[in-house]
Amino acid sequence: MFHGAYFETDFASMLAWRQWDAPDPGVKNCFAMGRCAAATAASSSVSWARIPRIRGEIYFPAGLPDLNDVDGARVDLARNVMREIGEETGLTPADFEAQPGWITVLAGPRIAQVKTLHARETAAVLRARILAHLAREAQPELADIRIVRGPADFDPMMPPFVTAFLTHVWSQASEEAS
C-alpha cells in the first residue's frame, strides 16, 4: 500500500518548485499516468504522447490532480487519469479495460502512479483516432503520438523513470511468457 497526503497549491507555485529542483525534500509531485497497452501484443505496444508545453518530454498521458479529482478526503487518481486521457487524446473509459492496481514509480521528487489500461483496438488505430482528435482541437495539448514496442523505440526525450518502468514491465511479461 502506498499512502501520502496532498495539499492544494497553484500551478505557478508547482512549476517554480520544480524549476528550483524541489527545494523541500519532504514535498513530492505525485501524479497519475495511464499506460495505454494496445490490443495486439498488449505487453509491448504502447501508445505515447508528446506533450509540447512540458519541455517536450515523451511519456504516458498524465496530469496533476485538480479539485475535480477530490472525492471527500481522498484524491481519485483513477478519475484523474481517465480525465487526462480524455482531454489529451479524446479516448474514453469505454476504449480501455483498466488493469487492477497501480504501479508506483519513485523518481526523485516525482511519484508517478501508473495505471495500465488495455485498449480494445490496435496501436495504429488508436494513434489514428488520437491524431484526428488533435486535428479538431483549437489548441491541442499533444503534438504527436508515438508507438513504442520495445527498447529500440526509446527516445532521449523520455524521462528515465519511464524507460525504467517499461523495461521492468516488459521483462516481467517476458518471464511470465517463459
C-alpha positions as CSV (number, residue, x, y, z in Angstrom):
1,M,0.0,0.0,0.0
2,F,1.2,3.5,-0.8
3,H,0.0,6.3,1.4
4,G,0.6,10.1,1.3
5,A,-1.2,13.4,1.7
6,Y,-1.8,16.1,-0.9
7,F,-2.1,19.8,-0.4
8,E,-3.6,22.4,-2.7
9,T,-1.3,24.8,-4.5
10,D,-1.5,26.8,-7.7
11,F,0.2,25.7,-10.9
12,A,2.7,28.5,-10.9
13,S,4.0,27.6,-7.5
14,M,4.3,23.9,-8.5
15,L,6.3,24.9,-11.6
16,A,8.6,27.2,-9.5
17,W,9.1,24.3,-7.0
18,R,10.1,22.0,-10.0
19,Q,12.3,24.7,-11.6
20,W,14.1,25.3,-8.3
21,D,14.9,21.5,-8.2
22,A,12.4,20.7,-5.5
23,P,14.0,22.7,-2.6
24,D,11.8,21.0,0.1
25,P,12.7,17.3,0.2
26,G,9.6,16.5,2.1
27,V,7.4,17.6,-0.8
28,K,6.9,15.4,-3.8
29,N,5.0,15.8,-7.1
30,C,2.6,12.8,-7.1
31,F,0.5,12.3,-10.3
32,A,-1.3,9.6,-12.2
33,M,-0.2,8.2,-15.6
34,G,-2.1,5.9,-17.9
35,R,0.0,3.3,-19.7
36,C,-2.1,2.5,-22.8
37,A,-1.3,-1.0,-23.9
38,A,-2.7,-1.8,-27.4
39,A,-5.0,-4.7,-28.1
40,T,-2.3,-6.6,-30.1
41,A,0.8,-7.6,-28.2
42,A,-0.5,-5.7,-25.1
43,S,2.7,-6.2,-23.3
44,S,4.8,-4.5,-26.0
45,S,2.7,-2.0,-28.0
46,V,2.2,1.2,-26.1
47,S,0.7,4.5,-27.2
48,W,2.8,7.5,-26.3
49,A,2.1,11.2,-26.1
50,R,4.5,14.0,-26.8
51,I,3.4,17.0,-24.7
52,P,4.9,20.2,-26.1
53,R,4.2,22.5,-23.2
54,I,6.0,20.4,-20.7
55,R,9.6,20.5,-22.0
56,G,8.7,18.2,-25.0
57,E,9.2,15.1,-22.9
58,I,7.6,11.9,-24.2
59,Y,5.6,9.9,-21.7
60,F,2.2,8.4,-20.9
61,P,-0.9,10.6,-20.7
62,A,-0.8,12.3,-17.3
63,G,-1.7,15.3,-15.3
64,L,-1.7,16.8,-11.9
65,P,-4.8,16.1,-9.9
66,D,-7.2,19.0,-9.6
67,L,-10.1,19.8,-7.4
68,N,-12.4,17.8,-9.7
69,D,-10.4,14.7,-8.6
70,V,-11.1,15.2,-4.9
71,D,-13.7,12.7,-3.6
72,G,-14.3,13.6,0.1
73,A,-11.0,13.3,1.8
74,R,-9.2,11.4,-0.9
75,V,-7.8,12.1,-4.4
76,D,-9.3,9.9,-7.0
77,L,-6.3,9.1,-9.3
78,A,-8.4,6.8,-11.5
79,R,-10.7,9.7,-12.2
80,N,-7.7,11.9,-12.8
81,V,-6.0,9.6,-15.3
82,M,-9.2,9.0,-17.3
83,R,-10.0,12.7,-17.4
84,E,-6.4,13.5,-18.6
85,I,-6.6,10.8,-21.3
86,G,-9.9,12.2,-22.5
87,E,-8.6,15.8,-22.6
88,E,-5.4,14.9,-24.3
89,T,-6.5,12.1,-26.7
90,G,-10.3,12.1,-27.0
91,L,-10.4,8.5,-25.8
92,T,-12.9,7.4,-23.2
93,P,-13.1,4.8,-20.4
94,A,-15.1,2.6,-22.9
95,D,-11.9,2.3,-25.0
96,F,-10.0,0.5,-22.2
97,E,-10.1,-2.2,-19.6
98,A,-8.2,-1.0,-16.6
99,Q,-5.8,-3.5,-15.0
100,P,-6.3,-3.8,-11.2
101,G,-3.9,-1.9,-9.0
102,W,-1.3,0.8,-9.7
103,I,2.5,0.7,-10.1
104,T,4.3,3.4,-8.1
105,V,7.4,4.8,-9.7
106,L,9.7,6.8,-7.4
107,A,11.8,9.3,-9.4
108,G,13.4,11.8,-7.1
109,P,10.8,14.5,-6.3
110,R,8.3,12.8,-8.7
111,I,6.0,10.0,-7.8
112,A,4.2,8.5,-10.8
113,Q,1.2,6.3,-10.1
114,V,0.9,4.3,-13.3
115,K,-2.4,2.5,-14.3
116,T,-2.2,0.1,-17.1
117,L,-5.1,0.4,-19.5
118,H,-5.6,-2.4,-22.0
119,A,-7.0,-0.9,-25.2
120,R,-9.7,-2.7,-27.2
121,E,-8.0,-1.5,-30.5
122,T,-4.6,-1.8,-32.1
123,A,-1.9,0.9,-31.5
124,A,-2.2,2.0,-35.1
125,V,-6.0,2.5,-34.9
126,L,-5.6,4.3,-31.5
127,R,-2.9,6.6,-33.0
128,A,-5.1,7.5,-36.0
129,R,-8.1,8.2,-33.7
130,I,-6.0,10.4,-31.4
131,L,-4.4,12.3,-34.3
132,A,-7.9,13.0,-35.7
133,H,-8.9,14.3,-32.2
134,L,-5.8,16.6,-32.1
135,A,-6.6,17.9,-35.6
136,R,-10.1,19.0,-34.3
137,E,-8.7,20.8,-31.3
138,A,-8.1,24.6,-31.5
139,Q,-5.1,24.2,-29.0
140,P,-4.2,20.5,-28.7
141,E,-2.2,19.5,-25.6
142,L,-0.2,17.0,-27.7
143,A,2.0,17.4,-30.7
144,D,2.1,13.8,-31.7
145,I,1.5,10.2,-30.6
146,R,4.4,7.7,-30.6
147,I,4.1,3.9,-30.6
148,V,6.8,2.1,-28.6
149,R,7.2,-1.7,-28.9
150,G,10.5,-2.2,-27.2
151,P,13.7,-0.6,-26.0
152,A,14.8,0.1,-29.6
153,D,12.0,2.7,-29.7
154,F,13.2,4.6,-26.7
155,D,13.9,8.3,-27.3
156,P,16.2,10.6,-25.3
157,M,13.1,12.8,-24.6
158,M,11.6,10.0,-22.5
159,P,12.3,10.6,-18.8
160,P,14.5,7.9,-17.2
161,F,11.7,6.8,-14.9
162,V,9.5,6.0,-18.0
163,T,12.1,3.8,-19.7
164,A,12.9,2.1,-16.4
165,F,9.2,1.4,-15.9
166,L,8.8,-0.1,-19.4
167,T,11.9,-2.2,-19.2
168,H,10.6,-3.6,-15.9
169,V,7.1,-4.3,-17.3
170,W,8.5,-5.9,-20.5
171,S,10.9,-8.1,-18.5
172,Q,8.1,-9.3,-16.2
173,A,5.9,-10.1,-19.3
174,S,8.9,-12.0,-20.8
175,E,9.4,-14.0,-17.6
176,E,5.7,-14.8,-17.4
177,A,5.7,-16.0,-21.0
178,S,8.6,-18.4,-20.4
